[in-house]
Amino acid sequence: MGGTRPVAGRRARPWLAVPLLAALLAGCGIRATQVPTDFGPAPSRMPCALSGADLATQAARGVPVQVFLLCASQLVTVDRSVRIPDGTAERQRRVLVAQGLLDQLATTPSPAEKQTGYTTDVAGGITVSGPRGRDPEDTFRLSSRLQDLTSSALAQIVCTFADSEATAADDGTVVLGGPDDRPLRRYRCTPSVRSHPGAVAPPSTEVTGE
């Protein structure tokens, strides 16, 4: 016979598998799709993450500093600046920086910061002064009693002061007191305080006058 024999084991054409797969999926109750499913657009901004443009608008001319604001129930640093007159003596400079930090903490967050989730628990009108009487020289006394501050507000102040070279002691702590005669306390800012400022109080120890 002069006919040719079919080639055995000839590879199946790939396009034949497409209808077969669709039929199998339909039999299982699954609709086949030809395009990827659209799960919607990705979030435009991650929580507590300011863009470079937003960051640039936060710092005016002056001494660059950082303060701790609240965001997603944590303490997060943001850039700020404080103005210090030229020629200010070092002791007075520390108090002026501390006051500037307090003022920045009490300032309402910018629209960009609000949109990203930043808030503050520090009330306006709090003033700060340096040591008095037998207070250690690195003492800061607030016009508000420390026990009247919320846990979050105290954490913001402690961590902001402890993070600043101008207001922190050599060991990274800060000595705070109020307008009353209650004993001064030396506070530390810890990772637990930064992570849970509303629940974890800044650890502190009582200090006596020198």
C-alpha positions in Angstrom: 0.0 0.0 0.0 1.4 3.4 -0.9 -0.3 5.3 1.9 1.7 6.9 4.7 1.3 5.8 8.3 0.3 8.4 10.9 3.2 9.6 13.0 2.8 8.0 16.5 3.1 10.1 19.6 2.6 13.4 17.8 2.5 16.2 20.4 -1.0 17.6 21.1 -1.6 21.1 19.9 -1.5 23.5 22.9 -4.6 25.4 21.7 -6.7 22.3 22.1 -6.0 22.4 25.9 -7.8 25.8 26.3 -11.4 24.6 25.7 -10.7 21.5 27.6 -9.5 23.4 30.7 -12.5 25.8 30.5 -14.9 22.8 30.3 -13.2 21.2 33.4 -13.5 24.5 35.3 -17.1 24.9 34.4 -17.8 21.3 35.5 -16.4 22.2 39.0 -18.6 25.3 39.3 -15.6 27.7 38.6 -15.9 30.3 35.9 -12.8 30.7 33.8 -11.6 34.2 33.4 -9.3 35.5 30.6 -8.1 38.6 32.4 -6.6 39.0 36.0 -9.1 40.0 38.6 -9.0 43.7 39.6 -8.8 43.9 43.4 -9.0 47.7 43.3 -6.3 50.4 43.6 -3.5 50.1 46.2 -3.7 52.5 49.2 -2.3 55.9 48.2 -0.4 56.4 51.4 0.8 54.2 54.2 -0.2 55.2 57.7 2.3 57.4 59.5 4.4 57.9 56.3 4.8 61.5 55.1 6.0 62.2 51.6 9.2 64.1 51.0 7.2 67.2 50.0 5.2 67.0 53.2 8.4 66.7 55.3 9.9 69.7 53.6 7.0 71.9 54.5 7.2 71.0 58.2 10.6 72.6 58.9 10.9 76.4 58.8 14.1 78.3 59.3 15.7 77.7 62.7 17.3 75.0 64.7 16.2 71.6 63.3 14.6 69.4 65.9 12.4 66.4 66.1 9.3 65.9 68.2 7.2 62.8 68.9 3.6 62.9 67.8 1.0 60.1 68.1 0.2 58.0 65.1 -1.4 54.6 65.0 -1.3 54.5 68.8 2.5 54.9 68.7 5.1 57.7 69.0 6.5 58.7 65.7 9.1 61.5 65.1 8.4 64.4 62.8 10.8 67.2 61.8 10.3 70.7 63.3 12.5 73.7 64.0 12.8 76.2 66.9 14.2 79.7 66.8 17.0 80.6 69.2 18.4 84.1 69.4 22.1 84.3 68.5 24.4 84.7 71.5 22.1 83.0 73.9 23.9 81.5 76.9 24.0 77.7 77.0 21.9 77.4 80.2 19.2 79.6 78.8 19.5 78.0 75.4 18.5 74.7 76.9 15.3 76.2 78.4 14.5 78.0 75.1 14.9 74.8 73.1 12.7 72.9 75.7 10.0 75.6 75.4 10.2 75.4 71.6 9.8 71.6 71.7 6.8 72.0 74.0 5.2 74.5 71.7 5.8 72.3 68.7 4.2 69.3 70.5 1.2 71.5 71.3 0.8 72.8 67.8 -2.1 71.3 65.8 -0.7 68.8 63.2 -0.6 70.1 59.6 -3.3 69.0 57.2 -0.9 66.6 55.6 -0.1 65.1 59.0 -3.7 64.9 60.0 -4.5 63.1 56.7 -1.7 60.6 57.5 -3.0 60.0 61.1 -0.9 62.2 63.3 -2.3 63.7 66.5 -1.0 65.2 69.7 -2.1 64.9 73.4 0.0 67.8 74.6 -2.2 70.8 75.5 -1.2 74.4 74.6 -0.1 76.9 77.1 2.4 74.8 79.0 5.6 76.7 79.8 9.0 75.3 81.0 11.7 76.8 83.2 15.0 75.7 84.4 16.2 74.4 87.8 15.3 76.3 91.0 16.8 76.1 94.5 18.6 72.7 95.0 17.4 71.2 91.7 19.9 69.4 89.6 21.2 71.7 86.8 19.6 69.5 84.1 16.1 69.9 85.6 13.1 71.2 83.6 10.0 72.4 85.5 6.7 72.5 83.7 4.0 74.9 84.5 1.5 72.0 84.5 1.7 69.3 87.2 3.0 66.1 85.8 0.2 64.0 87.3 -2.3 66.2 85.4 -0.8 65.2 82.1 -2.3 62.2 80.2 -0.1 59.2 79.8 0.4 59.9 76.1 1.2 63.6 76.7 3.9 62.7 79.3 5.3 60.1 77.0 5.5 62.7 74.1 7.3 65.2 76.3 9.7 62.7 77.9 10.7 61.1 74.6 11.0 64.4 72.8 13.2 65.9 75.5 15.2 62.7 75.9 15.8 62.5 72.1 17.2 66.1 71.9 20.8 66.8 72.6 19.9 70.2 73.9 17.5 68.9 76.6 18.7 65.4 77.4 21.2 64.5 80.1 24.4 62.7 79.2 22.7 59.4 79.7 19.7 60.2 77.6 17.3 60.8 80.5 15.4 63.9 81.4 14.6 65.3 84.9 11.1 66.8 85.1 9.2 68.5 87.8 6.1 70.6 88.1 5.3 73.9 89.7 4.7 72.2 93.1 7.1 70.8 95.6 6.6 67.2 94.6 9.9 65.3 94.2 11.6 65.5 90.9 11.8 62.4 88.7 14.3 61.3 86.2 12.5 59.8 83.2 13.6 57.5 80.4 12.1 56.9 76.9 12.0 53.2 76.1 10.9 51.2 73.1 7.9 50.0 75.0 6.9 53.6 75.7 7.3 54.6 72.1 5.2 51.6 71.0 2.5 51.9 73.7 2.5 55.5 75.0 -1.1 55.3 76.2 -0.6 52.2 78.2 3.1 52.2 79.3 4.3 55.0 81.5 7.8 56.3 81.0 10.0 54.6 83.7 11.3 57.0 86.2 13.2 57.3 89.5 13.0 59.9 92.2 15.8 62.4 92.4 16.8 64.7 95.2 18.3 68.2 95.1 22.0 68.6 94.9 
